[in-house]
């Protein structure tokens, strides 16, 4: 199993989770960070560091954010799909996350 980064990260991309990841499996894209499901060692170090609570163990991901499984699993083989998937989701759900201070 892996961790999933979900909707609260869109347009926020706080890198606190990247700084604590011991295997560097969190990668930045246009509007979101994603976790490489192959590299993730399920250590959980990233989850408490996220200031917007966007990181979940895959089996604890709220059902409303199921589309983010596909987005995170697009890494590394289908990275060209990540930005369009995030943009489509954000448009469909009218995502307007405010920047954090």
N, C-alpha and C positions, 0 to 999 in steps of 0.2 A: 504494500500500500504506500501511498505518497500523500503529501500535503497539497492542497489546492488553494490558489489565490483567487478570490472572488470579487464581485462587484464593488465593494468599498474601496478597492485599490485603483479603480479607473480614474485617471487624471490626477491621482494623488502621488503614487509611486514613491512613497517614503522608503528610503533604502536601509532603514534600520535592520530589516530582516537579512539583507544581503551581507551586512557587516558581521552578523553572528553565525552565518551558515558555514559550518566546518568543511563542506565539500563544494562550495561555490556552485550550487545547483539552481540559484535564482537568477533569472535573466530579464533584462529590461527590453520592452518593446514600446511602440508609439505611445500608448496610453495606459499600459499596465505592466506589471511584473508577472512572470510565470515561473513555475517550479518545474524543472526537468524531472519527470517521473522515473526516469532510469537512474539518474544520479542521486536522487533524494534517498537519504538513509533513514528517514523517519525518526530523526532525533528529537524533533519538536522545538529546537532552539529558536526558530523563526517566529513561531506562533505568538508567544507573549511579547515579542518586540514590536509587533505591528500596532501602530497607534490608532488605526481605524478598524481593527479586528476583522481583517480581510482574509486571514489564513486559517484553514480548517483541515483536520485530518479528512481524507476523502470520505470515510464512512460516517463522518459527522457533519458533512456539508449540508446546509439547509437546502431543502428540495427546490426552493425558488431559484437557487443558483446552480442548478445542475448543468446548465450550458457551459459553466466554467471548467468542468471536467474535460470537455472537448477542447477548449481553448488551451488549458495547461498541457494536455496530452498531445497537442500539435507540435510541441517541442520534443525532440530536435528535428524530426523528419519532415514536418510540414510547417516550418516557421513562416512561410509566406502566407499562410492562412490566419495567423494570429491577429494581425491588425485588422483585416476585414471582419473577422468574427467579433472582435471587441467593438468595432465601430457599429456593426449591425445591431448587436445587443444594446449598446448605449443609446442608439437612436430609437429602437423599438421600446425600450423601457424608460426613455427620457431621463437618462442618468445625468445628474448635474452635481457631482461631488465638489464641495467647496474645498479649496486648498487649506491645509493645516498650517498653523503658525510654527 
